[in-house]
Amino acid sequence: MFRDSKFISKSSDVMGGTTVFTNTRVPVQTLLDYLKAGESIDDFLDGFPTVTREQVIYFLEELGRSLLSVAA
């Protein structure tokens, strides 16, 4: 799904293999934590300026597609 995309990456050399936004050290889990806490995407982007809106939207869209395919 997200493997080695230009938006999301996972490598044992970066954050011990945690899935991060490509070219950053920001785990995608951090975005999910922000959203769970009621924060907005803009709040997240303000806190992590190395992550782009395009990366966030891609991640959320792929996550949604993945969940829908499992539920189908």
ROKOL-455583 format. One record per residue: residue number from 1; residue in one letter; x, z, y of N, C-alpha, C in turn. Coordinates in steps of 0.001 Angstrom, whole numbers, plus 524288, in hexadecimal, padded with zeros to 5 digits. Each point is the difference from the previous one (the first is absolute). Layout:
residues N
[fiba NUM, A, [X, Z, Y], [X, Z, Y], [X, Z, Y]]
...
//
This chain:
residues 72
[fiba 1, M, [8033A, 80000, 7FB50], [7FCC6, 80000, 804B0], [80360, 80000, 804E6]]
[fiba 2, F, [802E2, 80441, 800FF], [80316, 80066, 804C3], [805C2, 7FED0, 7FF1C]]
[fiba 3, R, [80186, 7FF06, 7FB5F], [80580, 7FFB1, 7FEA1], [80313, 7FC2D, 80367]]
[fiba 4, D, [803DE, 80212, 802B5], [803AE, 7FCDB, 8030E], [7FD56, 7FC25, 803B3]]
[fiba 5, S, [7FBF5, 801AF, 80295], [7FD82, 7FC97, 803D4], [802CE, 800B0, 80538]]
[fiba 6, K, [7FEA3, 7FCBE, 803C2], [80270, 8009B, 8051F], [7FD99, 80495, 80301]]
[fiba 7, F, [7FC06, 8027B, 7FDB5], [7FD65, 8044F, 8029D], [800FE, 80544, 7FD76]]
[fiba 8, I, [80045, 80012, 7FADA], [80090, 804D9, 7FD06], [8046F, 7FF3E, 7FC17]]
[fiba 9, S, [80348, 803F8, 7FF5D], [80447, 7FF7B, 7FC3E], [8010F, 8052A, 7FD3C]]
[fiba 10, K, [802CE, 7FF87, 7FBB8], [80164, 80490, 7FCE1], [80559, 7FEF4, 7FDAA]]
[fiba 11, S, [803B3, 80375, 8011A], [8054C, 7FF5C, 7FE08], [8025D, 8055E, 7FF1A]]
[fiba 12, S, [802F9, 80074, 7FBD3], [80285, 80508, 7FEF9], [803FE, 8015C, 8043A]]
[fiba 13, D, [80196, 7FC22, 8030C], [803BB, 800E2, 80445], [7FD74, 80212, 804FC]]
[fiba 14, V, [7FAE2, 7FFC3, 80053], [7FD39, 801AA, 804B8], [7FC35, 80453, 7FE96]]
[fiba 15, M, [800CB, 8048E, 8022F], [7FC8D, 80479, 7FF3E], [7FF11, 8012C, 7FA36]]
[fiba 16, G, [8040D, 7FF33, 7FCD9], [7FFB0, 8014F, 7FA76], [7FBEC, 7FCFC, 7FCEF]]
[fiba 17, G, [7FEBE, 7FB4F, 801CD], [7FC39, 7FCC7, 7FD2E], [7FA64, 800A0, 801C6]]
[fiba 18, T, [7FF31, 80306, 8042C], [7FAC0, 8009E, 80234], [7FE3F, 7FAD2, 8025F]]
[fiba 19, T, [7FB19, 7FEAF, 7FF74], [7FDEF, 7FB3F, 80264], [7FFC1, 800C6, 805E9]]
[fiba 20, V, [80285, 7FC70, 802CF], [8005C, 80065, 805B5], [7FE54, 7FAE3, 80286]]
[fiba 21, F, [7FF26, 80042, 80513], [7FF35, 7FB39, 80300], [8054F, 7FD56, 8006F]]
[fiba 22, T, [80035, 7FAF6, 7FED1], [804E2, 7FD19, 7FFD1], [8031C, 80092, 8050A]]
[fiba 23, N, [80518, 80088, 7FF5A], [803C4, 800A5, 80442], [7FF4A, 8050F, 80300]]
[fiba 24, T, [7FD8B, 803DD, 7FD80], [7FF77, 80536, 8024A], [80126, 803F8, 7FBB7]]
[fiba 25, R, [7FFF0, 804E6, 8017C], [80058, 80441, 7FC37], [7FAE0, 8031B, 80021]]
[fiba 26, V, [7FBD8, 7FD6B, 8019B], [7FAE6, 80287, 80092], [7FCC8, 7FF10, 7FB0D]]
[fiba 27, P, [7FEF4, 80419, 7FD04], [7FCD9, 7FF66, 7FB43], [7FA61, 7FE69, 8014C]]
[fiba 28, V, [7FDC2, 7FCA9, 7FCBB], [7FA8A, 7FE88, 800D0], [7FC7B, 804C6, 7FF5D]]
[fiba 29, Q, [801AF, 803CD, 7FCFB], [7FCFB, 804D4, 7FF56], [7FF27, 802B6, 8053E]]
[fiba 30, T, [803A8, 7FF68, 80390], [7FF74, 8026C, 8052A], [7FB46, 7FDC0, 802DD]]
[fiba 31, L, [7FF2E, 7FAE5, 7FF8E], [7FB54, 7FD9D, 80259], [7FB20, 8024E, 7FD92]]
[fiba 32, L, [7FFEA, 8005E, 7FAD8], [7FB67, 8022F, 7FD5D], [7FF0C, 805A1, 801A8]]
[fiba 33, D, [80428, 80306, 800B2], [7FF76, 80566, 801D0], [7FDAD, 80031, 8057D]]
[fiba 34, Y, [801C0, 7FC84, 80367], [7FDD5, 7FFB9, 8054F], [7FA2D, 7FEDA, 7FFD5]]
[fiba 35, L, [7FE87, 7FC0E, 7FCF9], [7FA7F, 7FE78, 7FFB1], [7FCB2, 80455, 7FD9A]]
[fiba 36, K, [8020F, 8028D, 7FC10], [7FD37, 80452, 7FD7E], [7FF07, 80474, 803DF]]
[fiba 37, A, [803AD, 800CA, 8038F], [7FF87, 80429, 803E7], [7FC83, 7FE75, 80498]]
[fiba 38, G, [7FDDC, 7FB38, 7FFD3], [7FC83, 7FE48, 80428], [802BC, 7FD4F, 8048C]]
[fiba 39, E, [804FF, 7FF02, 7FF58], [802EE, 7FD42, 8041C], [7FEE0, 7FA2B, 7FF9E]]
[fiba 40, S, [800FF, 7FD4A, 8043F], [7FF09, 7FA5B, 8001A], [804F8, 7FCFB, 7FE9E]]
[fiba 41, I, [7FF54, 7FAFE, 7FF07], [80488, 7FC9B, 7FF1E], [8036D, 80003, 804D8]]
[fiba 42, D, [7FDA8, 7FFF4, 8049C], [80313, 8002B, 804D3], [80342, 804F3, 80062]]
[fiba 43, D, [7FDCF, 80470, 7FE62], [802FC, 804E6, 7FFF7], [804BA, 7FF7B, 7FC61]]
[fiba 44, F, [7FF1F, 7FDC2, 7FB76], [80440, 7FF3C, 7FC49], [80432, 7FC79, 80259]]
[fiba 45, L, [7FE67, 7FBA2, 80234], [803C1, 7FC4E, 8023F], [802FA, 80267, 80493]]
[fiba 46, D, [7FD6E, 80346, 8030B], [802B4, 802BA, 8043E], [8043E, 8039C, 7FDDF]]
[fiba 47, G, [7FEE6, 8027B, 7FB9A], [803B2, 8039D, 7FDA6], [80463, 7FD57, 7FCFF]]
[fiba 48, F, [7FF0D, 7FB31, 7FE5A], [803CF, 7FD25, 7FCDA], [80091, 7FA6A, 80218]]
[fiba 49, P, [802AB, 7FF6F, 80467], [80055, 7FAE8, 802A1], [802EB, 7FBCA, 7FCEB]]
[fiba 50, T, [802B8, 80170, 7FBD3], [802A6, 7FC06, 7FCDB], [7FC35, 7FD28, 7FC60]]
[fiba 51, V, [7FB57, 80223, 7FF61], [7FBF7, 7FD8B, 7FCC2], [7FC8F, 7FCA4, 80385]]
[fiba 52, T, [7FEAD, 7FB56, 7FE34], [7FCAC, 7FC8D, 80319], [7FA4B, 8006B, 7FE46]]
[fiba 53, R, [7FC9A, 7FE8C, 80377], [7FA65, 7FFDF, 7FEBB], [7FF0E, 7FC3C, 7FB74]]
[fiba 54, E, [802CD, 7FBA8, 7FFFB], [7FF70, 7FC23, 7FBD6], [8013C, 80274, 7FAB0]]
[fiba 55, Q, [80407, 80343, 7FFB9], [80151, 802A5, 7FB19], [7FBA2, 803AA, 7FE4D]]
[fiba 56, V, [7FDDB, 802F0, 803AE], [7FBD7, 803B9, 7FEC3], [7FB29, 7FD20, 7FDFD]]
[fiba 57, I, [7FE75, 7FBE9, 802B9], [7FB5A, 7FD0B, 7FE74], [800D0, 7FD8A, 7FAA1]]
[fiba 58, Y, [80497, 7FDC7, 7FF1C], [8012A, 7FDB8, 7FAE9], [7FF6F, 8041A, 7FBAF]]
[fiba 59, F, [80263, 80482, 800CC], [7FFD2, 80427, 7FC1B], [7FA5B, 80196, 7FED7]]
[fiba 60, L, [7FCF6, 800E7, 8040D], [7FA98, 801B6, 7FF3A], [7FCB6, 7FBC8, 7FD58]]
[fiba 61, E, [800D5, 7FB15, 80176], [7FD14, 7FBC3, 7FD81], [8016F, 7FF80, 7FA41]]
[fiba 62, E, [80505, 8004F, 7FEC0], [801B4, 7FFA2, 7FA8F], [7FE11, 804AC, 7FCD8]]
[fiba 63, L, [80018, 8048F, 80250], [7FE06, 804A5, 7FD64], [7FA2E, 7FF5E, 7FEC7]]
[fiba 64, G, [7FD15, 7FE03, 803CC], [7FA6F, 7FF0F, 7FF31], [7FEFF, 7FC0E, 7FBB3]]
[fiba 65, R, [802F5, 7FBB9, 80007], [7FF68, 7FC04, 7FBE7], [80134, 8024E, 7FA9F]]
[fiba 66, S, [80406, 80325, 7FFCA], [8018D, 8026D, 7FB11], [7FBAE, 80398, 7FDF1]]
[fiba 67, L, [7FDD5, 80320, 80372], [7FBD5, 80386, 7FE62], [7FB24, 7FD18, 7FE3F]]
[fiba 68, L, [7FEBA, 7FBCF, 802C3], [7FB63, 7FCF3, 7FE8E], [800BE, 7FD43, 7FABF]]
[fiba 69, S, [804BD, 7FE3E, 7FEE9], [800E3, 7FD5C, 7FB05], [7FFBC, 803D6, 7FB72]]
[fiba 70, V, [80184, 804CA, 800D4], [7FFAF, 8040B, 7FBE6], [7FA4B, 80172, 7FF04]]
[fiba 71, A, [7FCE9, 80020, 80437], [7FA93, 80196, 7FF8B], [7FC96, 7FBAD, 7FDB2]]
[fiba 72, A, [801E0, 7FB39, 80031], [7FCD2, 7FB8C, 7FE24], [7FFF8, 7FF80, 7FA29]]
//
